[in-house]
């Protein structure tokens, strides 16, 4: 069985506690019931707690949770949260004994990685810290491999995060040994890159049928006429075609995969071989890593590379320290930004002293700023006129007027039949 789950806790012994997404409604219902039944403080009078005794625990968020005493004695008790797996020391005044909810099984499932042996036969502290950093409160994909021998045992699973096998990832970091060596070789080759450039390239997204109108966002302007757009299919109120649904699903999956890559990017190898159009990961000004491609070397001492962020169309010159080899599973998602040409207008004739765009001198800088004002942060729509030799579109504002008409009215562009 394969299902999605949220990792609720990583135990100190490396046990992975998961809550299947299908359990969330039931858990929320139980939690609401507990809150309505317990509006008091914890038990303030003396009470002789026993190991294994059921209780409710007042958490740091002041909500009540199901618990079980793991270790009694002293002014505080060691208690396990039944529905997350976490174990904490809790003051006695934050506990209340009850058997009200013992009839419902725990909503979290304790798991262990299938055919995976920790280095030294138990999970070392740094390995547990790595698991906690990667997985806690994150949604993952679970593949059930073996059921436990007894009800209190652990489910043997294969766990995948952002397309990566957790067992292989931990083995690559030398935290454990996995019986399936092929899986690790594949991880090194396919996910963490090799010593040589990735020779494959990004793919373009499927485009709507010419003539259809679809929502878009403008992500970058080269000139008033040449821009990059992102198909904003989530805002399409009309029924999506199968192609659009697939593209929308790709966008969500890419977002999740990049999120995981940002959590584990410190393990990825730096780029040491440079090749034009080579896919890579690049760190942006916000400290996050995004998909990009190498374009050219701009400086030699120190080396700085011109890159393009393929999901936005924007360009940047970065030092080699901000480059990493891209996991090849990120190449299966089409680029999000598509370069297009706007139809219906052309540059106006200017006086010689007008300031122009250096790389596109037929256009004035004033026309570029005006177009930016027309499209930035706006809800736009487009229809495709032609797919070759270049993707040509008509771009409309939220009132269904052609965006370029504003430039024509300002005298910054002329109509082009």
C-alpha positions as CSV (number, residue, x, y, z in Angstrom):
1,X,0.0,0.0,0.0
2,X,1.2,3.5,-0.9
3,X,-0.2,6.5,0.9
4,X,0.7,10.1,1.9
5,X,1.4,10.8,5.5
6,X,2.8,13.6,7.8
7,X,5.8,12.8,10.0
8,X,4.6,13.8,13.5
9,X,7.8,12.9,15.4
10,X,11.2,11.2,15.2
11,X,11.9,9.2,18.4
12,X,15.3,9.4,20.1
13,X,15.9,5.8,18.9
14,X,15.2,6.8,15.3
15,X,11.6,5.5,15.2
16,X,9.6,7.4,12.6
17,X,6.1,8.3,13.7
18,X,3.6,9.0,10.9
19,X,0.0,10.1,10.7
20,X,-1.6,9.0,7.4
21,X,-3.4,11.9,5.7
22,X,-6.6,9.8,5.7
23,X,-6.6,9.8,9.5
24,X,-6.6,13.6,9.8
25,X,-10.4,14.1,9.9
26,X,-10.8,11.4,12.6
27,X,-7.9,12.9,14.7
28,X,-9.3,16.4,14.4
29,X,-12.7,15.2,15.5
30,X,-11.2,13.4,18.6
31,X,-9.2,16.5,19.5
32,X,-12.3,18.6,19.4
33,X,-14.1,16.2,21.7
34,X,-11.2,16.2,24.2
35,X,-11.1,20.0,24.3
36,X,-14.9,20.1,25.0
37,X,-14.7,17.5,27.7
38,X,-11.6,18.9,29.6
39,X,-11.8,22.5,30.5
40,X,-10.2,22.2,33.9
41,X,-6.6,22.4,35.1
42,X,-4.5,19.3,35.6
43,X,-4.9,17.1,38.6
44,X,-3.6,19.2,41.6
45,X,-4.2,16.8,44.4
46,X,-1.6,14.0,45.1
47,X,-2.0,11.0,42.8
48,X,0.0,7.8,42.5
49,X,0.8,7.5,38.8
50,X,1.7,4.1,37.4
51,X,3.8,3.2,34.3
52,X,1.6,2.7,31.3
53,X,-1.4,4.6,32.8
54,X,-3.6,6.5,30.3
55,X,-4.1,10.2,30.8
56,X,-4.6,13.5,29.0
57,X,-1.8,16.0,28.8
58,X,-2.0,19.7,28.8
59,X,0.4,20.8,26.0
60,X,2.5,24.0,25.7
61,X,-0.3,25.3,23.4
62,X,-2.8,24.8,26.4
63,X,-4.6,22.1,24.4
64,X,-5.3,18.6,25.8
65,X,-3.8,15.5,24.2
66,X,-4.1,11.8,24.8
67,X,-1.0,10.5,26.7
68,X,0.5,7.5,28.4
69,X,2.9,7.5,31.4
70,X,6.2,6.1,30.3
71,X,8.2,6.6,33.5
72,X,6.7,7.6,36.9
73,X,8.5,9.2,39.8
74,X,9.7,12.7,40.8
75,X,7.9,16.0,40.4
76,X,7.5,15.4,36.6
77,X,6.6,12.3,34.6
78,X,7.9,11.1,31.3
79,X,4.8,10.9,29.1
80,X,4.3,9.9,25.5
81,X,1.7,11.7,23.3
82,X,-0.3,8.8,22.0
83,X,-1.3,10.4,18.7
84,X,2.1,11.9,17.7
85,X,4.6,9.6,19.4
86,X,6.6,12.4,21.1
87,X,7.9,11.8,24.6
88,X,8.4,14.7,27.0
89,X,8.8,15.3,30.7
90,X,5.6,16.8,32.0
91,X,4.8,18.4,35.4
92,X,2.2,16.4,37.3
93,X,-0.1,19.4,37.4
94,X,-0.4,19.2,33.6
95,X,-1.7,15.6,33.6
96,X,-5.2,14.2,34.3
97,X,-5.8,10.4,34.6
98,X,-8.6,9.1,32.4
99,X,-9.7,6.0,30.5
100,X,-12.2,7.9,28.4
101,X,-10.3,7.5,25.1
102,X,-8.4,4.3,25.5
103,X,-10.9,2.5,23.1
104,X,-9.6,4.5,20.1
105,X,-6.3,3.2,18.7
106,X,-3.4,5.7,18.3
107,X,-3.6,7.9,15.1
108,X,0.2,7.8,14.6
109,X,2.0,4.7,13.4
110,X,5.6,3.9,14.6
111,X,7.7,2.9,11.6
112,X,11.2,1.7,10.7
113,X,13.0,1.8,7.4
114,X,12.8,-1.5,5.5
115,X,16.1,-3.5,5.2
116,X,18.0,-0.6,6.7
117,X,20.6,-1.1,9.5
118,X,21.9,2.0,11.3
119,X,25.7,2.4,11.6
120,X,26.6,0.7,14.9
121,X,23.2,-1.1,15.0
122,X,21.5,1.9,16.5
123,X,20.7,5.4,15.2
124,X,23.5,7.8,16.3
125,X,22.6,11.2,17.7
126,X,23.6,13.1,14.6
127,X,21.6,10.7,12.4
128,X,18.5,11.3,14.5
129,X,19.1,15.1,14.3
130,X,19.3,14.8,10.5
131,X,16.0,12.8,10.4
132,X,14.3,15.4,12.7
133,X,15.5,18.3,10.6
134,X,14.4,16.7,7.3
135,X,11.1,15.1,8.3
136,X,9.3,16.6,11.3
137,X,5.9,17.9,10.3
138,X,6.5,17.3,6.6
139,X,4.3,15.4,4.2
140,X,5.9,12.3,2.7
141,X,5.1,9.2,0.6
142,X,4.9,5.9,2.4
143,X,5.4,2.5,0.7
144,X,4.4,-0.3,3.2
145,X,6.9,-3.2,2.9
146,X,6.2,-5.5,5.9
147,X,3.6,-5.5,8.7
148,X,4.8,-5.8,12.3
149,X,5.0,-9.2,13.9
150,X,3.0,-7.9,16.9
151,X,0.5,-5.1,17.4
152,X,3.1,-3.0,19.4
153,X,5.8,-3.5,16.7
154,X,6.9,-1.1,14.0
155,X,5.7,-1.0,10.4
156,X,8.5,-1.6,7.9
157,X,8.4,1.1,5.2
158,X,10.2,2.8,2.4
159,X,9.8,6.5,2.7
160,X,10.2,9.0,-0.1
161,X,10.6,12.8,0.3
162,X,10.7,15.0,-2.8
163,X,11.3,12.0,-5.0
164,X,14.2,10.7,-2.9
165,X,14.4,7.5,-1.0
166,X,15.1,8.3,2.7
167,X,17.0,5.0,3.2
168,X,19.3,5.7,0.3
169,X,19.8,9.3,1.3
170,X,20.8,8.3,4.9
171,X,23.1,5.6,3.5
172,X,24.7,8.1,1.2
173,X,25.4,10.2,4.3
174,X,26.9,7.0,5.9
175,X,24.3,7.0,8.7
176,X,23.2,3.4,7.8
177,X,23.6,0.4,5.5
178,X,20.9,-0.5,3.1
179,X,20.6,-4.1,1.7
180,X,19.6,-2.8,-1.8
181,X,22.9,-1.3,-3.0
182,X,21.4,-0.6,-6.4
183,X,19.1,1.9,-4.8
184,X,22.1,3.8,-3.4
185,X,24.0,3.8,-6.7
186,X,20.9,5.2,-8.4
187,X,20.6,7.9,-5.7
188,X,24.2,9.0,-6.2
189,X,23.8,9.0,-10.0
190,X,20.2,10.2,-10.4
191,X,19.6,12.4,-7.4
192,X,22.9,13.8,-6.1
193,X,24.6,14.2,-9.4
194,X,28.0,12.9,-10.6
195,X,31.3,14.5,-11.2
196,X,30.3,15.4,-14.7
197,X,27.6,17.8,-15.9
198,X,24.0,16.7,-16.4
199,X,23.7,16.5,-20.1
200,X,19.9,16.4,-20.2
201,X,17.8,19.6,-20.3
202,X,14.5,21.1,-19.1
203,X,11.3,20.5,-21.0
204,X,8.7,23.1,-21.9
205,X,5.2,22.9,-20.4
206,X,2.2,21.8,-22.5
207,X,0.6,25.0,-23.9
208,X,-3.2,25.6,-24.3
209,X,-4.8,25.3,-27.7
210,X,-4.3,28.4,-29.9
211,X,-7.4,30.6,-29.6
212,X,-8.3,29.6,-26.1
213,X,-8.0,32.2,-23.4
214,X,-6.1,31.3,-20.2
215,X,-4.9,33.1,-17.1
216,X,-1.2,34.1,-16.9
217,X,1.3,35.9,-14.7
218,X,4.2,37.9,-16.2
219,X,7.4,36.9,-14.4
220,X,10.0,38.8,-16.4
221,X,10.2,41.5,-19.2
222,X,13.1,41.5,-21.7
223,X,11.4,44.4,-23.6
224,X,7.8,45.6,-23.9
225,X,7.3,43.0,-26.6
226,X,9.4,40.0,-25.3
227,X,8.3,38.7,-21.9
228,X,8.2,35.5,-19.8
229,X,4.8,34.3,-18.6
230,X,3.7,31.6,-16.2
231,X,0.4,29.8,-16.9
232,X,-1.7,30.6,-13.8
233,X,-4.0,27.6,-14.2
234,X,-5.1,27.7,-10.5
235,X,-7.1,30.8,-11.2
236,X,-8.9,29.4,-14.2
237,X,-12.6,29.4,-13.3
238,X,-13.5,27.4,-16.4
239,X,-13.2,23.6,-16.5
240,X,-9.5,22.7,-17.1
241,X,-8.5,20.5,-20.0
242,X,-6.5,17.4,-19.2
243,X,-3.3,19.2,-20.4
244,X,-4.0,22.1,-18.1
245,X,-4.7,19.8,-15.1
246,X,-1.5,18.0,-15.7
247,X,0.5,21.3,-15.9
248,X,-1.2,22.5,-12.7
249,X,-0.3,19.2,-10.9
250,X,3.3,19.5,-12.1
251,X,3.5,23.0,-10.6
252,X,2.4,21.8,-7.2
253,X,4.7,18.7,-7.3
254,X,7.7,20.9,-8.3
255,X,7.0,23.2,-5.4
256,X,7.1,20.3,-3.0
257,X,10.3,18.8,-4.6
258,X,12.1,22.2,-4.4
259,X,11.1,22.5,-0.7
260,X,12.7,19.2,0.0
261,X,15.8,20.1,-2.0
262,X,16.2,23.3,0.0
263,X,16.2,21.2,3.2
264,X,18.9,18.9,1.9
265,X,20.9,21.1,-0.5
266,X,23.9,21.1,1.9
267,X,24.5,17.5,0.8
268,X,24.5,18.3,-3.0
269,X,27.8,18.6,-4.9
270,X,29.1,22.0,-6.2
271,X,29.3,22.6,-9.9
272,X,32.9,22.1,-11.1
273,X,32.3,21.6,-14.9
274,X,30.6,24.4,-16.8
275,X,28.6,23.9,-20.0
276,X,26.1,26.3,-21.7
277,X,22.4,25.5,-21.0
278,X,23.5,23.1,-18.3
279,X,20.7,22.6,-15.6
280,X,21.7,23.4,-12.0
281,X,20.4,24.8,-8.7
282,X,21.2,28.4,-7.9
283,X,20.9,30.2,-4.6
284,X,18.9,33.4,-4.9
285,X,19.0,36.6,-2.8
286,X,16.4,35.2,-0.5
287,X,18.6,32.4,0.6
288,X,16.5,29.7,-1.2
289,X,17.7,27.5,-4.1
290,X,15.9,27.5,-7.5
291,X,16.1,25.7,-10.8
292,X,18.3,27.4,-13.3
293,X,20.6,26.9,-16.3
294,X,24.1,28.2,-17.0
295,X,24.5,30.7,-19.9
296,X,28.0,32.0,-19.9
297,X,31.1,33.0,-17.8
298,X,30.9,36.8,-17.1
299,X,34.0,37.2,-14.9
300,X,37.2,35.2,-14.4
301,X,38.8,36.5,-11.2
302,X,36.8,35.5,-9.2
303,X,34.7,33.3,-11.6
304,X,31.1,34.5,-11.9
305,X,28.5,32.9,-14.0
306,X,25.4,34.3,-15.8
307,X,22.4,32.1,-15.1
308,X,18.8,32.1,-15.9
309,X,16.1,31.0,-13.4
310,X,14.0,28.8,-15.6
311,X,10.8,29.0,-13.6
312,X,10.8,32.8,-13.7
313,X,12.8,33.8,-16.8
314,X,15.0,36.2,-14.7
315,X,18.8,36.4,-15.0
316,X,21.5,36.8,-12.4
317,X,25.3,36.8,-12.2
318,X,26.5,34.6,-9.3
319,X,29.7,33.2,-7.9
320,X,30.3,29.5,-8.3
321,X,29.7,29.0,-4.5
322,X,26.0,29.6,-5.2
323,X,25.8,26.7,-7.8
324,X,24.9,23.1,-7.1
325,X,24.4,20.0,-9.3
326,X,20.7,19.5,-9.7
327,X,19.0,16.2,-8.7
328,X,17.8,14.7,-12.0
329,X,14.3,14.1,-10.7
330,X,13.8,17.9,-10.8
331,X,14.3,17.8,-14.6
332,X,11.1,15.8,-15.1
333,X,9.0,18.9,-14.3
334,X,8.5,21.3,-17.2
335,X,9.8,24.9,-16.8
336,X,7.2,27.2,-15.4
337,X,8.2,30.4,-17.3
338,X,7.6,30.5,-21.1
339,X,9.2,33.1,-23.4
340,X,6.6,34.7,-25.6
341,X,6.3,37.6,-28.1
342,X,3.3,40.0,-27.8
343,X,1.4,40.7,-31.0
344,X,-0.3,43.8,-32.2
345,X,2.2,46.6,-31.6
346,X,5.7,47.8,-32.5
347,X,8.1,50.5,-31.2
348,X,7.2,54.1,-31.8
349,X,9.6,56.4,-33.7
350,X,11.6,58.3,-31.1
351,X,13.8,61.3,-31.1
352,X,17.6,60.5,-31.1
353,X,18.0,61.7,-27.5
354,X,15.5,59.2,-26.0
355,X,17.1,56.8,-23.6
356,X,16.9,53.3,-25.0
357,X,17.2,49.7,-23.7
358,X,20.9,48.8,-24.4
359,X,20.2,45.2,-25.6
360,X,17.0,46.2,-27.5
361,X,17.6,49.7,-28.8
362,X,14.4,49.9,-30.8
363,X,12.5,50.3,-27.5
364,X,12.8,53.2,-25.1
365,X,13.3,52.7,-21.4
366,X,10.1,54.7,-20.8
367,X,8.2,52.1,-22.8
368,X,9.7,49.3,-20.7
369,X,8.7,51.0,-17.4
370,X,5.2,51.6,-18.7
371,X,4.8,48.0,-19.7
372,X,6.1,46.9,-16.3
373,X,3.4,49.1,-14.6
374,X,0.7,47.5,-16.8
375,X,1.6,43.9,-16.0
376,X,3.3,43.6,-12.6
377,X,1.1,42.0,-9.9
378,X,-1.9,42.2,-12.3
379,X,-4.4,39.4,-13.1
380,X,-3.9,38.9,-16.8
381,X,-5.1,36.5,-19.5
382,X,-3.7,35.5,-22.9
383,X,-4.5,33.7,-26.1
384,X,-2.0,32.0,-28.4
385,X,-1.8,33.2,-32.0
386,X,1.1,31.1,-33.1
387,X,3.5,28.5,-31.7
388,X,6.3,28.9,-34.3
389,X,8.8,30.2,-35.1
390,X,8.2,31.7,-31.6
391,X,5.2,31.6,-29.2
392,X,3.2,34.6,-30.1
393,X,0.3,35.8,-27.9
394,X,-2.3,38.5,-27.3
395,X,-2.2,39.7,-23.6
396,X,-5.3,41.1,-21.9
397,X,-5.8,43.0,-18.6
398,X,-8.5,42.1,-16.1
399,X,-11.1,44.1,-18.2
400,X,-10.2,42.1,-21.3
401,X,-8.5,45.0,-23.0
402,X,-5.2,44.5,-24.9
403,X,-2.4,45.5,-22.5
404,X,-0.3,47.2,-25.2
405,X,-3.1,49.8,-25.9
406,X,-1.9,51.7,-22.9
407,X,1.5,52.1,-24.5
408,X,-0.1,53.2,-27.8
409,X,-2.2,55.8,-26.0
410,X,1.0,57.2,-24.3
411,X,2.8,57.4,-27.7
412,X,5.4,54.8,-26.7
413,X,4.3,52.2,-29.2
414,X,2.4,52.0,-32.6
415,X,-0.2,49.5,-33.7
416,X,1.2,46.8,-35.9
417,X,-1.3,45.1,-38.2
